[in-house]
Amino acid sequence: MTAGAVRIADRPRPEAEGSGGVFSQTWFPVCLSEEAEEGVVKGFDFLGGRVIVVRDADGRAQVLSAYCPHLGADLCTGEMVEGTVRCPFHFWRYGPDGRCVATGSGDPIPPTANLFAFPTVEKFGCIFAFNGTEPLFDLPDFPGAPERLVWKIGEYDRLMPADPWVICCNTPDMQHIQVVHGISFDNGMPHQDVEWTPHSMVYHFRGKMRDGTAIEFRVGIFGTNIYWQDGYVDGRWFGFVAPMGLPEPGKSRLFFAVAVGADDADPEGTRVFLDAMYDMEVRIATEDLPIIERARFRPGTLTKADRTLGRFLQYLRDHPRAHPSADFIG
């Protein structure tokens, strides 16, 4: 073993999502906001099961388990009736809170006739569901953002063949940032500047892109699946979030949300900069894809340059897991 290398084979690999029937307790994006139409029931794969997304009378989105507790019909084939989800099989109806409000036959409502109502937030152009009964943390904001923002929202054109946490390991992997993405750090790898909480890690650095463009970023991971970035390219601010959904174990649905400051004096310049930042982030994701597609992620021998990655692997092992909706969505 070379000098400075650290063998961590005796430490377990972070568990795959779904192992033991549980998943990371984090905010998972279920779909784009535009996919949730008012008055329409939309179904999506989620945590190896099925959920629906609906909007209430005020337009608020809600994620619910998809299967009717009566006989198991998939409610995505139902319809919205007077602000409730009506099952197509026997016309049982459910409110946005998941409670059954009527049976088609008029029989009394069984006390167990409820859907699982996930804590739901709409942000960054996506609808998020928290894997739990109560959120453990909030979705991040952009503290350095201008007052008015212009957004570009999108989605990667294929599922990534890995759990989100595997992809998120690229952020604390400072060697990877240098050699794959061609980013240099002005003052060396900023291991000492990482801020850790039980549900996030964030660090700040100044450096240069491969083409010499000056950058100053705060980057991090929230939960086990949300990449976050707040900073400057050539002195101009932009923000970026890449939340990763989990339709099934080992499959990540990757969303992009890029924001720049609105400039009413130069709307075309604002749009050009927004498109450039969006294209840059898509390109970076594309650089990772062939690696992730073929890798069998197995932390083995780490060196001193990997010390933030090593701590992040422990963060992943410590992150709470659960699956309270298992009996409803599976």
C-alpha positions as CSV (number, residue, x, y, z in Angstrom):
1,M,0.0,0.0,0.0
2,T,1.4,3.4,-0.9
3,A,2.3,6.0,1.6
4,G,-0.8,8.0,2.6
5,A,-3.3,5.4,1.4
6,V,-6.0,4.4,3.8
7,R,-7.7,1.0,3.5
8,I,-11.4,1.1,4.4
9,A,-12.5,-2.3,3.1
10,D,-13.4,-3.2,6.7
11,R,-16.0,-0.4,6.6
12,P,-19.3,-1.4,5.0
13,R,-20.4,0.1,1.7
14,P,-23.4,2.4,2.1
15,E,-26.5,0.3,1.7
16,A,-28.2,0.3,-1.7
17,E,-31.6,2.0,-1.7
18,G,-34.3,-0.5,-0.9
19,S,-32.0,-2.8,0.9
20,G,-33.8,-4.3,3.9
21,G,-37.0,-2.7,2.5
22,V,-36.0,0.9,3.5
23,F,-34.9,4.1,1.6
24,S,-33.2,7.3,2.5
25,Q,-35.4,9.8,4.4
26,T,-35.0,12.7,2.1
27,W,-37.0,14.9,-0.4
28,F,-37.3,13.0,-3.6
29,P,-38.6,14.7,-6.7
30,V,-41.5,12.8,-8.2
31,C,-42.1,14.8,-11.4
32,L,-41.8,18.2,-13.0
33,S,-44.4,20.7,-11.9
34,E,-45.7,20.9,-15.5
35,E,-46.6,17.2,-15.4
36,A,-49.1,17.8,-12.6
37,E,-52.1,19.3,-14.3
38,E,-55.1,20.8,-12.4
39,G,-58.0,18.4,-12.4
40,V,-56.0,15.4,-13.6
41,V,-54.7,12.4,-11.7
42,K,-51.2,11.5,-12.7
43,G,-49.4,8.4,-11.7
44,F,-45.6,7.8,-11.2
45,D,-43.3,5.1,-10.1
46,F,-41.7,5.9,-6.8
47,L,-39.5,3.9,-4.3
48,G,-40.3,0.7,-6.2
49,G,-44.1,1.4,-5.9
50,R,-46.7,3.7,-7.3
51,V,-47.9,7.2,-6.3
52,I,-50.3,9.8,-7.8
53,V,-49.9,13.5,-7.9
54,V,-52.9,15.8,-7.8
55,R,-53.6,19.5,-7.2
56,D,-56.2,20.8,-4.8
57,A,-58.7,23.6,-5.5
58,D,-56.0,26.1,-4.8
59,G,-53.5,24.5,-7.1
60,R,-51.4,23.0,-4.3
61,A,-49.7,19.7,-5.3
62,Q,-50.1,16.6,-3.2
63,V,-48.4,13.2,-3.5
64,L,-50.5,10.2,-2.5
65,S,-50.2,6.5,-2.6
66,A,-51.7,5.2,-5.9
67,Y,-53.6,2.0,-4.9
68,C,-57.2,2.2,-3.7
69,P,-57.4,0.3,-0.3
70,H,-60.7,-1.2,-1.4
71,L,-59.5,-3.7,-4.0
72,G,-56.2,-2.2,-5.2
73,A,-57.1,-0.3,-8.3
74,D,-54.5,2.2,-9.6
75,L,-56.0,5.6,-9.0
76,C,-54.0,7.1,-11.9
77,T,-56.8,5.7,-14.1
78,G,-59.4,7.6,-12.0
79,E,-60.4,11.2,-12.2
80,M,-60.9,14.3,-10.1
81,V,-64.5,14.9,-8.9
82,E,-65.3,17.9,-6.8
83,G,-61.7,18.2,-5.6
84,T,-61.4,14.5,-4.7
85,V,-59.8,11.5,-6.4
86,R,-62.4,9.1,-7.6
87,C,-61.4,5.5,-8.0
88,P,-62.4,4.1,-11.4
89,F,-63.3,0.6,-10.0
90,H,-66.1,1.4,-7.4
91,F,-66.1,5.2,-7.3
92,W,-64.6,5.5,-3.8
93,R,-63.4,9.0,-3.3
94,Y,-60.3,10.4,-1.5
95,G,-59.5,14.0,-0.4
96,P,-56.0,15.6,-0.9
97,D,-55.2,14.5,2.7
98,G,-55.6,10.9,1.6
99,R,-58.8,10.2,3.7
100,C,-61.7,8.5,2.1
101,V,-64.7,10.8,1.9
102,A,-67.3,8.5,0.2
103,T,-67.9,5.0,-1.0
104,G,-69.6,4.4,-4.3
105,S,-72.2,2.1,-2.7
106,G,-73.0,4.5,0.1
107,D,-71.7,2.1,2.7
108,P,-70.1,3.6,5.8
109,I,-66.4,4.5,5.2
110,P,-64.1,1.9,6.8
111,P,-61.6,3.5,9.2
112,T,-58.7,2.1,7.3
113,A,-59.7,3.5,4.0
114,N,-56.9,5.9,3.6
115,L,-54.2,6.7,1.2
116,F,-50.6,7.6,2.3
117,A,-50.2,11.3,2.1
118,F,-46.6,12.2,1.7
119,P,-45.2,15.6,2.9
120,T,-45.2,17.5,-0.4
121,V,-43.3,20.6,-1.5
122,E,-43.3,22.2,-4.9
123,K,-40.0,24.0,-5.6
124,F,-37.3,24.3,-8.4
125,G,-39.9,23.4,-11.0
126,C,-40.5,20.0,-9.4
127,I,-42.9,18.3,-7.0
128,F,-41.1,16.7,-4.1
129,A,-42.3,14.0,-1.7
130,F,-40.5,13.3,1.6
131,N,-39.9,9.7,2.5
132,G,-41.4,9.9,6.0
133,T,-44.3,11.1,7.9
134,E,-42.6,14.4,8.9
135,P,-39.7,16.1,7.0
136,L,-36.4,16.0,8.7
137,F,-35.0,19.0,6.9
138,D,-36.0,21.8,4.4
139,L,-35.1,22.0,0.8
140,P,-32.2,24.5,0.3
141,D,-32.5,28.1,-1.0
142,F,-30.0,30.4,-2.8
143,P,-28.7,32.8,-0.1
144,G,-26.6,34.7,-2.7
145,A,-29.4,35.1,-5.3
146,P,-30.6,38.4,-6.8
147,E,-34.1,39.4,-5.8
148,R,-35.6,38.4,-9.2
149,L,-34.7,35.2,-11.0
150,V,-35.3,33.7,-14.4
151,W,-35.4,29.9,-14.4
152,K,-34.8,27.0,-16.9
153,I,-36.1,23.6,-15.8
154,G,-35.5,20.3,-17.4
155,E,-34.8,16.6,-17.1
156,Y,-32.0,14.3,-18.2
157,D,-33.2,12.3,-21.2
158,R,-32.6,8.9,-19.6
159,L,-32.7,7.2,-16.2
160,M,-29.3,7.0,-14.6
161,P,-28.5,3.3,-13.7
162,A,-27.5,4.0,-10.1
163,D,-29.0,5.1,-6.8
164,P,-28.9,8.9,-6.3
165,W,-26.3,8.7,-3.5
166,V,-23.8,7.1,-5.8
167,I,-24.1,10.0,-8.2
168,C,-23.9,12.5,-5.3
169,C,-20.6,11.0,-4.2
170,N,-19.0,12.9,-7.1
171,T,-19.5,16.2,-5.2
172,P,-17.3,15.4,-2.1
173,D,-14.9,13.5,-4.5
174,M,-12.6,16.5,-5.2
175,Q,-10.2,14.3,-7.3
176,H,-13.1,13.6,-9.6
177,I,-14.0,17.3,-10.0
178,Q,-10.5,18.0,-11.0
179,V,-9.7,15.2,-13.4
180,V,-13.1,14.5,-15.0
181,H,-14.5,18.0,-15.1
182,G,-11.3,20.0,-15.5
183,I,-12.0,22.3,-12.6
184,S,-8.9,23.6,-10.7
185,F,-9.0,24.9,-7.1
186,D,-7.1,28.1,-6.5
187,N,-6.0,27.2,-3.0
188,G,-5.9,23.4,-3.2
189,M,-8.7,21.0,-2.3
190,P,-10.9,22.7,0.3
191,H,-11.4,19.8,2.7
192,Q,-11.0,22.0,5.7
193,D,-13.9,24.3,4.5
194,V,-16.7,21.7,4.4
195,E,-19.7,22.4,6.5
196,W,-21.5,19.3,7.8
197,T,-25.0,18.9,9.3
198,P,-26.9,15.7,9.9
199,H,-28.6,16.2,6.5
200,S,-26.2,18.2,4.3
201,M,-22.6,18.9,3.4
202,V,-21.5,22.2,1.7
203,Y,-18.2,23.7,0.8
204,H,-16.9,26.9,-0.9
205,F,-14.1,27.3,-3.4
206,R,-12.6,29.6,-6.0
207,G,-11.0,28.2,-9.1
208,K,-11.1,27.9,-12.9
209,M,-13.0,25.9,-15.5
210,R,-11.0,23.9,-18.1
211,D,-11.1,26.9,-20.5
212,G,-9.7,29.3,-17.8
213,T,-13.1,30.8,-16.9
214,A,-13.0,32.1,-13.3
215,I,-15.6,30.5,-10.9
216,E,-16.6,30.9,-7.3
217,F,-19.0,28.3,-6.0
218,R,-20.6,26.9,-2.9
219,V,-21.6,23.3,-3.7
220,G,-23.1,20.6,-1.7
221,I,-25.5,17.7,-1.1
222,F,-28.7,17.8,0.8
223,G,-30.2,14.5,2.0
224,T,-28.7,11.8,-0.1
225,N,-29.9,12.9,-3.5
226,I,-30.0,16.7,-4.0
227,Y,-27.0,18.5,-5.6
228,W,-27.0,22.2,-4.9
229,Q,-24.8,25.0,-6.2
230,D,-24.7,28.8,-5.6
231,G,-22.0,31.0,-7.1
232,Y,-20.4,33.0,-9.8
233,V,-19.1,32.4,-13.3
234,D,-16.8,35.3,-14.5
235,G,-18.4,37.4,-11.7
236,R,-22.0,36.7,-12.7
237,W,-24.3,34.8,-10.3
238,F,-26.2,31.7,-11.1
239,G,-27.8,29.0,-9.1
240,F,-28.3,25.3,-9.9
241,V,-30.1,22.4,-8.3
242,A,-30.0,18.8,-9.5
243,P,-32.5,16.8,-7.5
244,M,-32.6,13.1,-8.2
245,G,-35.8,11.0,-8.0
246,L,-35.9,7.3,-7.2
247,P,-38.6,5.5,-9.3
248,E,-37.1,2.2,-8.3
249,P,-34.0,1.0,-6.6
250,G,-30.9,1.5,-8.7
251,K,-32.6,4.0,-11.1
252,S,-32.3,7.8,-10.7
253,R,-34.4,10.3,-12.5
254,L,-32.3,13.4,-12.8
255,F,-33.9,16.9,-12.9
256,F,-32.1,20.3,-13.6
257,A,-33.1,23.7,-12.3
258,V,-30.9,26.7,-13.3
259,A,-31.6,30.3,-12.2
260,V,-30.0,33.6,-13.1
261,G,-30.7,37.1,-12.1
262,A,-33.3,38.9,-14.3
263,D,-32.0,42.0,-16.1
264,D,-34.9,44.0,-17.6
265,A,-32.4,46.1,-19.5
266,D,-31.0,43.1,-21.3
267,P,-33.5,40.3,-21.5
268,E,-31.7,38.7,-24.4
269,G,-28.4,38.7,-22.6
270,T,-30.2,37.1,-19.6
271,R,-31.6,34.4,-21.7
272,V,-28.2,33.7,-23.4
273,F,-26.5,33.4,-20.0
274,L,-29.2,31.2,-18.7
275,D,-29.0,28.8,-21.6
276,A,-25.2,28.8,-21.3
277,M,-25.3,27.8,-17.6
278,Y,-28.0,25.1,-18.3
279,D,-25.9,23.7,-21.2
280,M,-22.8,23.7,-19.0
281,E,-24.5,21.7,-16.2
282,V,-26.0,19.2,-18.7
283,R,-22.5,18.8,-20.2
284,I,-21.0,18.0,-16.8
285,A,-23.7,15.4,-16.2
286,T,-22.9,13.9,-19.6
287,E,-19.3,13.6,-18.7
288,D,-20.3,11.4,-15.7
289,L,-22.8,9.2,-17.5
290,P,-20.4,6.7,-19.1
291,I,-18.6,6.3,-15.8
292,I,-21.7,5.7,-13.8
293,E,-23.2,3.3,-16.4
294,R,-20.3,0.9,-16.1
295,A,-19.1,1.4,-12.6
296,R,-19.7,-1.1,-9.7
297,F,-19.3,1.5,-7.0
298,R,-17.2,0.0,-4.2
299,P,-15.2,2.2,-1.9
300,G,-11.9,0.5,-1.4
301,T,-8.5,2.2,-0.9
302,L,-8.7,5.9,-0.3
303,T,-5.9,8.4,-0.1
304,K,-5.6,11.7,1.8
305,A,-7.1,13.5,-1.2
306,D,-10.3,11.5,-0.6
307,R,-10.8,12.5,3.0
308,T,-14.0,14.5,2.3
309,L,-15.4,11.6,0.2
310,G,-14.5,9.2,3.1
311,R,-16.5,11.3,5.5
312,F,-19.4,11.6,3.1
313,L,-19.5,7.8,2.9
314,Q,-19.9,7.7,6.7
315,Y,-22.6,10.4,6.3
316,L,-24.4,8.1,4.0
317,R,-24.1,5.2,6.3
318,D,-25.5,7.3,9.2
319,H,-28.3,8.9,7.2
320,P,-31.8,7.7,8.5
321,R,-33.7,5.3,6.4
322,A,-37.4,4.2,6.6
323,H,-40.3,3.2,4.4
324,P,-43.6,4.2,6.1
325,S,-45.5,4.1,2.9
326,A,-44.5,0.5,2.0
327,D,-47.9,-1.1,2.7
328,F,-49.6,1.6,0.6
329,I,-47.5,2.0,-2.5
330,G,-46.1,-1.5,-3.0
